[in-house]
């Protein structure tokens, strides 16, 4: 099934009987499916006449899907099938804005996540900071910087702190965040570096959190699609991300809301 066909199916599901609710389709990176799903369910609870559906696509594929829809000549302003776009990084959102695929004035940051050091729950004598890793013999699991954003951010953090040399022989490179946690739990590593959201609902605890001055939190944002079929509804969803119910849903998943409650 093509991406456009898959998106069409997503929209069809949103308006299929017996639901009479108005559909709201968000194109989102799979890495952010959990927080967007949580916000969407909270939004539906406050707006029972709306049914939110997530269309999952990542990176370049997400950009291609949006481009193919907007360039096929069948849609015009107000007649598109995507309401909001929430890619995995603000960098991709910048590119979408440059191509006029989303409306730059509608960009809304909705969540933050930080790099954290996790250890097994049973480990009592854990490093209290990233800097403390240099003076210990702790083996540290990290995500692959060549394949993941987590790995790249971790590498930059260790370089900034001057820890790359000290930890060189003690780094355990894992495929992704899930693998980092698995390596910590099975004893292959004593500690691991993941995003705060990756540490939730796992048998690990956060021993240290990266300092803002060293590694600013990663910001996640969304914008309206240029051909959004209902800008009023889109704006309502964007505004909802700053409400207490949305922020509570984000905190439960290990994210930090951008706005204070």
Beta strands, then each sheet from edge to edge (+ up, - down):
strand 1: 22-28
strand 2: 50-56
strand 3: 84-86
strand 4: 108-113
strand 5: 115-120
strand 6: 140-143
strand 7: 171-174
strand 8: 191-195
strand 9: 204-209
strand 10: 218-224
sheet 1: 2+ 1+ 3+ 10- 4+
sheet 2: 7+ 6+ 8+ 5- 9+
end
